Amino acid sequence: MAKKILLNAFEMITPGHQTFGVWRHSDDRSLDYMTADYWVDLARTLERGFFDGIFLADALGVYDVFAGGPETALRAGTQFPSGDPFVLVPMMAAATKNLCFGITGNLSYENPVPFARRMSTLDHLTGGRVAWNVVTGYLDSAAKGAGKGGQRSHDTRYDVAEEYMDVMYGLWEGWDDDALVANREAGILVDPDKVRAVHHDGDQLKVDAIHLCNPSPQRVPVLYQAGASTRGRAFGAKHGECIFLNAMRLEDLIPMVADIRSQVEASGRSRDDVKIFTTMTVVTGSTDAEAEAKLAEYEELVILEGQLASLSGLLGIDMASLDMDAPIKHGNVEGVQGVMDSIAGPGEDRWTLRDLARRMGVGGPTPRIVGSPRKVADELERWVTEGDIDGFNLVRAHSDSMRDFVDLVVPEMQNRGIFKHEYQPGTYRNKMFAQGPHLRDPHPASAYRSR
């Protein structure tokens, strides 16, 4: 039986997520990003197309590295302005029955106690359809906005993350299943003997608290992780259920996936305990020529300096100070190491900055498929088969990108037997892994549950 491809729409509450300038297109509706109708319509479209979820990115700062300030990012709309992804979820969940929601939450700036409550509340309200994209941040502007002098070093952020996860597991798994007794006759709502406090006194965090919310359908939301550095992959292999990798070329992705799979198995977990997604930008039409014409329209509207502002923020390197025609050399960065790996490749000169800005224009630093439904399905199937991945986070090039994909590509994939015709019932974890709603041994969260 053919492997069924998993799909998320990769979105952000902003006119320009990965493509900056197409909001100027006469038919693009991205400027409606602050209306409920825009997101409810998208959610219904995705559910009609049997998408597994909508993956909501977020950034808590502005892209102010390029040319030493935020002006370029503001003019181009480089992930600015933006809204709070958590607020979107209840309205989209109320308009759908099966679509799930992956929400980016930056642990560097979220107090664990209210954050655990927020995620549990959303898990309750959605019937167990939420996931947390665990990120540590990469923008100095976000750290400064949170009252810090600047963000911590790359590896220190993962030291914080390890402690943070211990605290979150303790909070989410701190109630017994029958702690909420609601005994009207005895006047007992919660049995205090069945609720455990978290007492954490670590190098990075100090927490002494009881989880404020009774256990949600999944207890721990499905865990996404997107770190591609050596430290990030180790963290993802230990904690993640869905790993989000990015590579501009399939041949660069293959060794990354193999490394993740081997680390997952070395931890005692099964390779099937982790689903691996990669980003992909798809521009499709009824024919290859129609798709190419759409891409040409979009490229005419792209604001290239907006892409350079994004890349500068992702890497922590001011691209305005570099030679536009010199090859980009690989190196370690304090920003998103996976983006550097994607555009340069270990030890290999890949792009000039000018070429990269043009190539990134539609879709950002992601691979791209442009063509008919048949061509798109061919390529998606090839990446899954040769790359040993499970699915894709699809980037919008235009506000109609997901509708085009649902109407044109999904039927082609279904006819090939590589995409589902119906949803699995239950929670996000039920749907993704065909198992019960809770994390199982040997995932580290399971150690925190009362036996």
Solvent accessible surface area in square Angstrom, and as a share of the most:
residue,aa,sasa,rsa
1,M,226,1.01
2,A,48,0.37
3,K,93,0.39
4,K,79,0.34
5,I,3,0.01
6,L,24,0.12
7,L,0,0.00
8,N,1,0.01
9,A,0,0.00
10,F,16,0.07
11,E,3,0.01
12,M,3,0.01
13,I,6,0.03
14,T,0,0.00
15,P,12,0.07
16,G,0,0.00
17,H,4,0.02
18,Q,23,0.10
19,T,10,0.06
20,F,1,0.00
21,G,0,0.00
22,V,4,0.02
23,W,70,0.24
24,R,115,0.42
25,H,28,0.13
26,S,110,0.71
27,D,94,0.48
28,D,18,0.09
29,R,92,0.34
30,S,2,0.02
31,L,108,0.54
32,D,62,0.32
33,Y,25,0.09
34,M,123,0.55
35,T,63,0.37
36,A,53,0.41
37,D,115,0.60
38,Y,11,0.04
39,W,1,0.00
40,V,24,0.14
41,D,66,0.34
42,L,18,0.09
43,A,0,0.00
44,R,140,0.51
45,T,17,0.10
46,L,0,0.00
47,E,33,0.15
48,R,133,0.48
49,G,0,0.00
50,F,51,0.21
51,F,0,0.00
52,D,15,0.08
53,G,0,0.00
54,I,1,0.00
55,F,2,0.01
56,L,0,0.00
57,A,16,0.12
58,D,34,0.18
59,A,16,0.13
60,L,97,0.48
61,G,16,0.15
62,V,43,0.25
63,Y,2,0.01
64,D,44,0.23
65,V,41,0.24
66,F,14,0.06
67,A,70,0.54
68,G,68,0.66
69,G,10,0.10
70,P,45,0.28
71,E,99,0.44
72,T,11,0.06
73,A,1,0.00
74,L,81,0.41
75,R,168,0.61
76,A,1,0.01
77,G,9,0.09
78,T,1,0.00
79,Q,20,0.09
80,F,70,0.29
81,P,66,0.41
82,S,45,0.29
83,G,14,0.13
84,D,76,0.39
85,P,3,0.02
86,F,18,0.07
87,V,100,0.57
88,L,13,0.06
89,V,0,0.00
90,P,52,0.32
91,M,66,0.29
92,M,0,0.00
93,A,6,0.05
94,A,92,0.72
95,A,26,0.20
96,T,9,0.06
97,K,171,0.72
98,N,37,0.19
99,L,0,0.00
100,C,1,0.00
101,F,0,0.00
102,G,1,0.01
103,I,0,0.00
104,T,8,0.04
105,G,3,0.02
106,N,15,0.08
107,L,5,0.03
108,S,33,0.22
109,Y,51,0.20
110,E,35,0.16
111,N,92,0.47
112,P,8,0.05
113,V,29,0.17
114,P,52,0.33
115,F,1,0.00
116,A,0,0.00
117,R,117,0.43
118,R,84,0.31
119,M,1,0.00
120,S,2,0.02
121,T,57,0.33
122,L,11,0.05
123,D,1,0.01
124,H,67,0.30
125,L,119,0.59
126,T,5,0.03
127,G,43,0.41
128,G,0,0.00
129,R,20,0.07
130,V,0,0.00
131,A,0,0.00
132,W,0,0.00
133,N,6,0.03
134,V,5,0.03
135,V,35,0.20
136,T,13,0.07
137,G,14,0.14
138,Y,49,0.19
139,L,7,0.04
140,D,63,0.33
141,S,18,0.11
142,A,7,0.05
143,A,0,0.00
144,K,121,0.51
145,G,72,0.69
146,A,51,0.40
147,G,71,0.68
148,K,81,0.34
149,G,76,0.73
150,G,26,0.25
151,Q,40,0.18
152,R,105,0.38
153,S,58,0.37
154,H,26,0.12
155,D,75,0.39
156,T,44,0.25
157,R,11,0.04
158,Y,15,0.06
159,D,57,0.30
160,V,13,0.07
161,A,0,0.00
162,E,46,0.20
163,E,26,0.12
164,Y,1,0.00
165,M,0,0.00
166,D,56,0.29
167,V,1,0.00
168,M,0,0.00
169,Y,1,0.00
170,G,10,0.10
171,L,1,0.01
172,W,2,0.01
173,E,1,0.01
174,G,3,0.02
175,W,21,0.07
176,D,30,0.15
177,D,110,0.57
178,D,79,0.41
179,A,0,0.00
180,L,80,0.40
181,V,62,0.36
182,A,54,0.42
183,N,63,0.32
184,R,217,0.79
185,E,164,0.74
186,A,61,0.47
187,G,67,0.64
188,I,83,0.42
189,L,117,0.58
190,V,46,0.27
191,D,33,0.17
192,P,105,0.66
193,D,133,0.69
194,K,58,0.25
195,V,23,0.13
196,R,87,0.32
197,A,40,0.31
198,V,15,0.09
199,H,140,0.62
200,H,38,0.17
201,D,118,0.61
202,G,17,0.16
203,D,139,0.72
204,Q,59,0.26
205,L,32,0.16
206,K,151,0.64
207,V,19,0.11
208,D,109,0.57
209,A,22,0.17
210,I,85,0.43
211,H,4,0.02
212,L,105,0.52
213,C,18,0.11
214,N,48,0.25
215,P,32,0.20
216,S,6,0.04
217,P,48,0.30
218,Q,0,0.00
219,R,6,0.02
220,V,0,0.00
221,P,2,0.01
222,V,0,0.00
223,L,1,0.01
224,Y,0,0.00
225,Q,6,0.03
226,A,36,0.28
227,G,11,0.11
228,A,8,0.06
229,S,12,0.07
230,T,118,0.69
231,R,75,0.27
232,G,0,0.00
233,R,43,0.16
234,A,45,0.35
235,F,4,0.02
236,G,0,0.00
237,A,3,0.02
238,K,84,0.36
239,H,3,0.01
240,G,1,0.01
241,E,5,0.02
242,C,0,0.00
243,I,0,0.00
244,F,20,0.09
245,L,1,0.01
246,N,25,0.13
247,A,1,0.01
248,M,15,0.07
249,R,84,0.31
250,L,10,0.05
251,E,98,0.44
252,D,24,0.12
253,L,0,0.00
254,I,72,0.37
255,P,76,0.48
256,M,13,0.06
257,V,1,0.01
258,A,57,0.45
259,D,48,0.25
260,I,0,0.00
261,R,15,0.06
262,S,61,0.39
263,Q,53,0.23
264,V,1,0.01
265,E,89,0.40
266,A,92,0.71
267,S,57,0.37
268,G,54,0.52
269,R,13,0.05
270,S,56,0.36
271,R,89,0.32
272,D,97,0.50
273,D,33,0.17
274,V,2,0.01
275,K,38,0.16
276,I,0,0.00
277,F,0,0.00
278,T,0,0.00
279,T,3,0.02
280,M,0,0.00
281,T,0,0.00
282,V,9,0.05
283,V,6,0.04
284,T,4,0.02
285,G,0,0.00
286,S,67,0.43
287,T,71,0.42
288,D,67,0.35
289,A,76,0.59
290,E,73,0.33
291,A,0,0.00
292,E,87,0.39
293,A,57,0.44
294,K,44,0.18
295,L,14,0.07
296,A,54,0.42
297,E,92,0.41
298,Y,14,0.05
299,E,77,0.35
300,E,145,0.65
301,L,40,0.20
302,V,18,0.11
303,I,48,0.24
304,L,72,0.36
305,E,88,0.39
306,G,0,0.00
307,Q,1,0.00
308,L,9,0.04
309,A,0,0.00
310,S,4,0.03
311,L,0,0.00
312,S,0,0.00
313,G,1,0.01
314,L,23,0.11
315,L,2,0.01
316,G,48,0.46
317,I,58,0.29
318,D,41,0.21
319,M,4,0.02
320,A,53,0.41
321,S,84,0.54
322,L,82,0.41
323,D,93,0.48
324,M,54,0.24
325,D,85,0.44
326,A,38,0.29
327,P,69,0.43
328,I,17,0.09
329,K,140,0.59
330,H,56,0.25
331,G,28,0.27
332,N,139,0.71
333,V,18,0.10
334,E,97,0.43
335,G,4,0.04
336,V,43,0.24
337,Q,20,0.09
338,G,5,0.05
339,V,11,0.06
340,M,7,0.03
341,D,21,0.11
342,S,1,0.01
343,I,0,0.00
344,A,0,0.00
345,G,0,0.00
346,P,105,0.66
347,G,82,0.79
348,E,78,0.35
349,D,75,0.39
350,R,48,0.18
351,W,55,0.19
352,T,32,0.19
353,L,2,0.01
354,R,88,0.32
355,D,66,0.34
356,L,0,0.00
357,A,1,0.01
358,R,138,0.51
359,R,49,0.18
360,M,0,0.00
361,G,2,0.02
362,V,0,0.00
363,G,0,0.00
364,G,1,0.01
365,P,6,0.04
366,T,1,0.01
367,P,4,0.02
368,R,57,0.21
369,I,7,0.03
370,V,15,0.09
371,G,0,0.00
372,S,19,0.12
373,P,21,0.13
374,R,173,0.63
375,K,81,0.35
376,V,0,0.00
377,A,0,0.00
378,D,65,0.34
379,E,45,0.20
380,L,0,0.00
381,E,62,0.28
382,R,97,0.36
383,W,12,0.04
384,V,10,0.06
385,T,102,0.60
386,E,90,0.40
387,G,1,0.01
388,D,50,0.26
389,I,0,0.00
390,D,12,0.06
391,G,0,0.00
392,F,0,0.00
393,N,0,0.00
394,L,3,0.02
395,V,2,0.01
396,R,15,0.05
397,A,3,0.02
398,H,8,0.04
399,S,13,0.09
400,D,22,0.12
401,S,13,0.08
402,M,7,0.03
403,R,118,0.43
404,D,24,0.12
405,F,4,0.01
406,V,6,0.03
407,D,68,0.35
408,L,54,0.27
409,V,0,0.00
410,V,5,0.03
411,P,56,0.35
412,E,44,0.20
413,M,0,0.00
414,Q,27,0.12
415,N,127,0.65
416,R,73,0.27
417,G,27,0.26
418,I,6,0.03
419,F,0,0.00
420,K,34,0.14
421,H,117,0.52
422,E,131,0.59
423,Y,35,0.13
424,Q,99,0.44
425,P,105,0.66
426,G,44,0.43
427,T,13,0.08
428,Y,3,0.01
429,R,0,0.00
430,N,29,0.15
431,K,30,0.13
432,M,12,0.05
433,F,32,0.13
434,A,82,0.64
435,Q,32,0.14
436,G,37,0.35
437,P,48,0.30
438,H,48,0.21
439,L,14,0.07
440,R,133,0.49
441,D,96,0.50
442,P,70,0.44
443,H,5,0.02
444,P,35,0.22
445,A,0,0.00
446,S,5,0.03
447,A,82,0.63
448,Y,79,0.30
449,R,47,0.17
450,S,57,0.37
451,R,204,0.74
